[in-house]
Amino acid sequence: MRSTILPRVAALVLIGVICGSEASSQQTPSREQRSRRLIRVVPMKQVDVTSPNGNVKFSLLPNAERLTFTVSMGGAVVLDPSPIVMKVDGYDLSSGVVLDTSETYSIDEAYPWMGAHALEVRVFDDGIAFRHVIPGTDTSARVPDEYTTFVVPNGSTVWYHDMDGHYEADYIKQDIAAVLPGQWAGPPVTFKLPGETGYASITEANLVNYSGMGLEADGRRGLIIGLGHRQPLNYPFELRYGRDEGKRLGQAAAVKGTITTPWRVIMIGRDLNTLVNSTIVPNLCPPPDPLLFPKGIKTSWIKPGRAVWRYVDGGDGSFEGLKEFSRLAGKLGFEHHVIEGVWSRWTTEQRKEMVEYSRRQGVGVWFWKHSKELRTPEAREEFFKMLNDLGVAGAKIDFFDHEAKEVVDVYEAILLKAAQYHILVVFHGANKPTGRERTWPNELVREAIRGMESSRMMERARHQTILPFTRYLAGPADYTTMIFSQRRRDSSWPHQIASMAVFSSPILTIAANPDSILLNPAVDVIKGIPAVWDETIVLPDSRIGELVLFARRTGTMWFLAAMCGPQARTIQVPLRFLGEGSYKSTLVRDNKADAAAVVLENRTLTKSDTITIEMINGGGFIGRFAKR
């Protein structure tokens, strides 16, 4: 399995913050103490943390009344002065502060720290991250809350989705000044800076023992952190669990011991290639436990690949029909078969038969499970032991739909038990990823996206040209990619095939019935598209919501994938990304007369060549370049 070398961190700073007696005491401060803190004026010096190349800078401003920060990239402002608001048990730890001391250190060093409150900052060449660390004892339980605001520069264009469907929604494009107060957005929230100076995206990393983060607009270009209890009750959760349960989870959650918040992350780049290739989010998470994963992501039972799935594109759902899906997966060279909840009605002998038959085709089987049935240690032990005994490869766990701390805790408990039994995991009805797949390499992907299951989506071409620069920045997504039926809406067949190369995930579940893939004229190209890649280049013509243009390499083979939005376009693409020598090339183009067709072209090409790609409305292109 391929692995990514994480970028080196330039500078890290741990800043001690003294903010009043309540920060280190369980006693309620007197009114006089609170008043003194509010009027205290303390001279402070600005603290700057700069990236290795000197281009990205985080600045903590000299403001004793309120911790405030800015972020810049070269001469461009990425975030205007933005207030940090961290509360514990209702007390604001970020106002009336004194910076006690700061320590700058490398990623390989660790410093013990004693004090009321620490703000830890890391700055990369392609972004910044910060988090709060508030010491406590195992016997104490305190309630944290956050209202930090990210103030986006005037003139920026923002792409975001609301949280009515949790993380399964359409994206809106707006000028930041037009985003109304009270509008919620599910991270990552990507924005283009004014004056063609670059891009940024706000999300979080290493979400554990804490509530997930949403963002609420203040109507003044600010996006305010809102933890799980403060986020609006979404329709999927209300449908499955009811309003009373939503009301119960609408209370802020207590944390025992030291409170360590997730990292608040701003990915930054001059271009979209920088954002797409950023590994900040997993880099901020701890490595896997060597006792569970002796070789990390290369541990023998961690097996990425492509999967067939009988759900949205028809097919025989009987026991024998699903065996046929496994046979067709083997014929395509796909590695997995995801089976919905019908398996629970089979006998133990049938389950064994399905697993063994699929294994003979070179295919691993996955079983679907409702997350509410895995909320106790006993239920998790029984389920994952059963999967292990049968030889099932993975579990698709569904219907979380909330970012409350207790729900976040369930993800961790599931991943631990699954790892103990060598079971791979996909999460559906899920929160956004926060890089924890680095810690748990058995989590191959999670949904948290409006994907092919959404039958009512009409503008699929626009949607699919936004996703690589928004949702996929947080981590792999289970879009259930590629379909040739009318569910593709306004996108062409080549657009759909190209999405398989763009929407890569360690388990790449395909929506199309495998029969339709085998009958497609481009089947040989489709069969060669992997689930993981060695190199990705986002080419300069890419525009969010208008054009996706990726060059991706697996070994010595390259793929060029293009997906255009609703408007047709013609582009010239130099093949400079190819290596030396000649390449046997198969090009899959739009048929101008029929969006439900392809035109195949075979050529020999080199890195000195330039190809012309003509795409119809919602069109696409994919080229495979095999080294001769």
N, C-alpha and C positions, 0 to 999 in steps of 0.2 A: 504493500500500500504506500502511496506517495505521502510525503510529509512536507510541511512548510517550515522553513527556517524563519524564526521570528526576528523582527528588527531589534537592533540594540537601542536601549534607552539612553538619551543624552544625559539628562539630569533629573534627579528626584529630590524633592525637598519635603521635610517633615517640619511643620510649623506648629510650635506650641502656642495655644491660645488660652489665656486666662480670662474668664468671662463672668466671674461672680461666684460667690460661695456655693450656690446651688449646683454648680457643675461637678463638684467633688463631694457633695454632701447630700444625704437623703432628707435633710430637714428643709422645711419651707422657709425661705428668707423672709425677714420682716419687711413691712412696708418701707421702713427707713432704708434698709439695705437696697431694696429695689430702686428706690428713688435716687439714692446716691449713684447707683450704677448708670441710671439713665442720663444723668447730667454730667458724668465724669468725662473730661476731655484729656486724651492721652496722645502725646506726639508719637507718630509711627513713621517708619520708613517703608518705602515701597519695596516689595519682594518680587524679583523677576526670576523666572525659570525658563531657560532657553533650550531649544532642541539641538541635536548634534551639529546640524548644518547652519545653526544660527538663524534659521528662517522663521520658526514658530516660537512665539513667546506667550507665556502666561504671566500676568502681573497682578499681584495682590496689592490693592491701592492703599495709600495712607489715610484711612478713614476709620477713626476709632469708634464712631457711632454705629457703623455697620460694615461687616466684612464685605468687600466689594472687589470684583476681579474684572479684568479685560483679557481678551485673547486677540493676538494679531499674527499676521503672516506677511513677513516683509513689511511693506508699507501699507498693507491693507488691513483694515479693522475687520475681524471675524465676529467678535462680540463686543458691543458697547458696554460701558460700566454696568455690571450685573450684580445684584445683591445676593449674598449667600444667607439663607435662613435655615438654621438647624435648631429644632426644638426637642427637648426631652421633658416629659411630664408637664408639658405646657410652658416651660421656661425657655426663653430664647437665648441660645448659647452664642449667637452671632452678632449681638449688639453690645455696645459698651465694652469692647474687647481690648486686651493688651496682647501684642505679639511678644511672647516670652522669649523665644529663641527660634532659630531655624537651622537645620542641618541639611546640607546638600551632599548627596551620596550616589553611588552607582548601583545598578540593578543587582550586583552580586553581594552587596553589603546590607546588613540589617542593623538597626539601632534600637536598643530598648528605650522606652520613653515613659516618663512619669509626669503627670500633670493633669489638668482639668480636661483638656480637649486638644486633639491633634488634627490638623488639616494636612493630608498627604497629597502631594501634587507630582504628577509625572508628565514630562513633555517629550514628545516624539517628533521626528521630522514630518509626520503626517497627522499630528493632532495632539490634544492634551487630555488629561484625566485627573480628577481629584476625588477624594473621599474623606469622610469624617471618621475618626477613631476616638471613642469616648470610653475611658476605662470604667470598669465596674466589677463587682464580685459575683460569683455564681449564685449567691443567695439573694441577689437583688434583681428585680424585674422592673424595667422602666419603659416608658412609651415614647419612642422617637417619632418625629414628624418633620417634614421638610417643605419649604416654600421657596427654595432658591429659584431665581428668575434668570433665564438666558435672554438677554436683550439683543435681538437681531438687528443689524444695521439697516437704516432706512434705505429703501430702494432695492432690497433683496427680494428675490422670488422664492417662495417656499412651496414644497410639495408635502402634503400630509393627508392622513385619513382620520376620520372621526372614530370614536370608540363605541358606537351604537352596536356594532357587530363584533365587539372586542377587537381582535386583530384581523378580522376578515371584512375588509371594506374597500371601496373605490378611493382613489387618490384625487385630491383637489389641488389645483395650482392657483396660487394667489400672490399678489404683492403682500409682503408682511404687514404693511400698514392697514390692509383691508381685512385682516383676520379679526373677527369680532370677539369681544370679551366673553368669556364663558365657553368658547369653542375648545373642545378637547381634541388631542392628537395622540395617536399611538406611535412611539418611537420605533425606528429611527425617523426623525424629521429632517429632511434634506433641504438646504437652501443654496441658491446661487447668489453670490455676492455682487453688489453693483459694480458696473464698470468693467465687466469681464475679468475680475481679479481672482476669481476662484470659486470653490464650493466648500460647503461644510455640512456635517450631519450630526445631530444630537441623539445620543442613546445612552445605555448604561451597560456595565460589565460586572461580572462576578456577583450576580444576584443570588444570595444565600443567606438564610436566617434573617430575612427582611422582606418587606413588601415591595412589589414591583412598581416601576415608575411610569406614570403617564405625564402628559404635558397639557396645561390649561392656559389658553391665551388670556392676556390681560387687556387686550385692545390697544396697547401702547407699544407694540412690537416685542413684548415680553412673552416668554413661554415659561410657566411656573410649574415646578415639580409638584405632582399630585400622586401620593402613594395609593396603594390598592384600595384602602378604605374610603378614599375621597373621590375615586373615579365613579362616573355615572354607571348605574346598573345597566348592563348590556342585555340585549334581547336573548342571545343564546343561553346566558346563565339563568335569566328569569324563566325561560321556557323549560329548562331542565331541572332547576332546583327551587324555583319559586321566589317571590318577593320577601318572604319572611327570612329565608336563608340569606338573601342579599342584604337585608337589613342587619342581620347578625354580623356579617362580614364588613359592614359599613362602620365598624368601630376600629379605631387605631389599635394595632397589635403591640403587645409588650415583648421586649427582648431581654433575656437573662444575660448577666455578665457584661463583658465589654460589647459596646455597640459599634460595629464596623459596617458602615453603609456600603452599598455597591459603589463602584466607580461611576462618576458622572463624566461621560465621554463626549468630546467634540472632535470628530474626524475632520481633517482639513486638507485641501489639496488645490493646487493650481488648476488641475484638470480632473476629469472623471476617472482616468486611469489610476490616479493616486488613491482616490476613495475606494474603488473596487478592489485594489490590491492591498489595502490596509489590513493589518492583522492586530491592530490595537486591542480589539475586544477580547479575543482569546489570549493575547499576550498578558492581559491583566488578571488572568485566572491562574490558579495553581496547577502544576503538572499532575498527571494521574498518579494514583497510589501504586507503587511498583509491586506491592503484594497482590493487588487485583489485576494489574496490567503490567506484567513483567517487561514487556517490550513496548510500552506505550501504545500508540495507535497501530503499531506493527505486531501487537499481540495476535497470535494465530487465529483466534476466533472472531476478531474484528474484521469483517469481510464486507467492504463496500460493493456496490454494483447497481444494476438496473433491475427494476421489478415490474412484473405484469400485475394487473389489478382489475378484477371484474366488479365494476360498479357503475360508472357513468356511461359506458359505451356498449352496454348489452353483452350478451353471451349467456350460455347455459349455466345457471347457478346451482345445478344439482351436484351431487358428489362426483359423478363421472364427468360432468361438464367442467368442474374445477380441476380434475386430474388432467383434462385436455388443455387447460390453461397452462399447467406446469409443463406439459409436453411442448406446447408452442413456445413457452419461455426458453426451454432448452434449445429449440430449433433456431431461435433468434440469438442465442448466445447470452441471454439475460440470466442474471444470477439469483433472482429472488421472485417469490410469488406471495403477495399480500392477500390474505383471506379474511373477509369480514366475519361478523359474529355467527354465521351459519355453522362454524366448526363446533360451537358449544352444543349443538343438537346431535352431533355425531357420537357414535360409541367410541370407546377407547381403541378398539380394533380398527375402526375407520380412520381415526386420527393417525394411528401408526402407519396404516396403509398409504395415506396421503403423503406423509413425511418420507416414507421409504421410496415410494414411486417417484416423488419429486427429486429426491436425492439421486436416483439413477439417471435423471435428466440433467444433473448438474445444477439443480435449483434448490435453494433453501426456502422453507415455508415460514410465514409470519402469521400469527393469530391476533385478531382485534379484541380489545377488552375495554369496557367502560371504566373510567377512573374511579367512580364511586364505589366500585367493587374491590378496590385495592387500597382503601383508607386505613386498614389495620395491619399490624405486623403479621398476624396469622394469615390473613387473606393473601398478602404478598408472598409469604413463604409457600403457601399451597400452590398458588398460580405459577410462580417461576420454577418451582421444583417439578411441577407437572410438565412444563415446557421442556425443561432439561431432560427429564426422563424419556420424553417422546422424541427428542432430537430436533425440536423446533428451533429455528435460527433466531427469530425475533418476535417482538410484541409491538403492536400498534395500540397505544393507550390514548383514549379519546375523552373529550368533554371536561376540560378543566375550567376554562372560561372566566377566570378571575385571577387577580394579582395579589390577593390577600396573603399575608405571611404563611398562614396554615396551608394554603394551596401550594405555595412555593416549596414549603417543607415536604409536601407529598412527592414532588418531582425528585427531590434528593433521595428520599426513602426508596422510591421505585428504582432509581438508577443503582443504588447500592445493592439492593436485593437482586436485581437483574444481573449485575456484574458478578455477584457471588455464584450465580448459576450459569454464567457465560451466555447471557441472552442480550441480543441487540434490541434497541428501542427506537421507535418513532413516536413522537407526541403529536396528537391532533387536538383541535379545539383548544389550542395552547397559547401561552404568552410568547412574546418575542424571545429569541435566544439571546443570551448575554455572555457567550463565550464559555459556558460551563461544559460544552462538549470537549474542551481541552482537558478538563479535569475528569470527565466521564466520556472517554472515547467510544463507549458502547451506545451513547446517544448519537445516532447518525444524522438525524434531522428532526425538525418540528415544523408544524404547519404555520400557524400565525400569519396567514395570508389568504386573500380571496382568490381561490384557485379555480381549477377546471370543474370542481363540484358545483360552482355557482352557475345554475342553468339560466338565470335571468340577466346575466351580464351581456350587454349588447356591444359595448365598445372595447372589445378584447385587444385589438391592435394597440390602442392608446395605453391601456392598462399594462400590457406586457412590455411596452417600451419605457415605462416608468419604474417597474419593479427592480431591475438590476441596480438602480442608483438610489433606491430607498430601502425597502424591506430586506433585500439580500445583503445590504451592508452590515446588518447585525449578525448574519450567519446563514447557513443553508436553510432553504424552505422547501416544504413538500407541496409544491404547486399541483402535483399530479399532471405532469407536463405532456403536451403533444396529443392532438386529436384531429381526425380528418372528417368528422361528422359536422352537422350544422352548429354544434355547440362551439365551434371555432369562431362563429359569428363573422366579423368583418376582417378576419385574418386569412391569408392564403395558406395553402399546404406548405410551400417553402418557408413561410413565416413560422408555422408550427414546428417543422423539423428543426429550424434554426434555434427555436426556443429550447430544444433538448440540449444543445451545446451551450446556450447562455445560462439557463436555469440549472446549473449543475448542483448536485447534492450527493453526498456519499452514498445514500440510497436514493436513486432517481426513479421514482414510481411513475409509470407511463399510463396515461388515461386511456389511450387508444386500445381497442380490442386487438389482441395480437394477430388475428386473421387479417385485419385491415392494414397492419404494418407489413405483413408478408406479401400482401397483394400490391403494395405501393411500389411504383417504379424506382423509387429511391431507397429501397430496402437495404441494399448493400452499404450505402452511406450511413443509414440509421443504425445498422448493426455495429458499425465501427465507432460510434460516439460513446465515449466512456463516461463514468460517473464522477471521476476525479481527474485532475489535470496537473501537469508539471509546470505550466506557465500560462499566464493570461495577460493579454495586452488589449486595453480598450483604445481603439483607434480614434484619432482626433475629431473625425466627423460626427461622433456620437453626440446626441442631444436628448435630454430627458423628455420623454413623451413623444419624441419625433423619430429618432433613429438610434438603434443599438448596433454597434459594429465591434465585434470581438474577434481577435485572433487568439486561438488556444492551441497549445501543444501537448501531445501525449507521446513520450519517447521522441522519435524523429518525425512523427506525423503531425501535421498542422491541420486545423480546421479554421475556416473563416466563416463567421455567422453574422448575418445582417437581418434585422427586423425593423420595418418602418411602421410608423404610426398611420393614422387614417389617410394621410396625404401621400400620393405616389411621389417617387423621387428617383433620380439617376445619379450615381456617384462613381467616381474613379478611385480605385483602391490600389496603390502601389504594394507590391508583395515583398517589401523590404524585410518583413519579419521572418521570411524563409531562410533556411541555412544555405550553405554553398551547394552547388550541384543542381541537378534537375529533379523535378517532382512530377510523378504521374498524378494528374489532377482530374477529379470528377466534380463538376459544377452542377448544382441543382438550382434552377432558376424558376421565376414565376412564368406561368403561361398567361400571356396578355389577354387571351380570350376566355379563360376559365380559371377562377381562383382555386377550384378543386382539382387541380392538375399540376404537373411539373414538367419542366423541360430539362433534359439531361444533356450535358456536354462533357466530352472527354478531351483533355489537352495535356501537353507537356509544357510546364512552366518553370521559371526560375525567379530568383529574388529581384532580378532587374526588370521583370515584367510588371505591367499595370493592367488590371482588368476593369471592365465597365460592368456595373451592376444596375440593371433597370428593374425597379420594383413598382408594382401596381399599388393602388390604395390598400393599405394593410398588408403589403407584400413582404417578401423575404428572399433570402438567398442563403445557401450553405455550400461551401466548397471543401473538399477533402484533398489534401496534398500529401502524397506518400513518396518518401525519398526513394529515388531509383538506386 
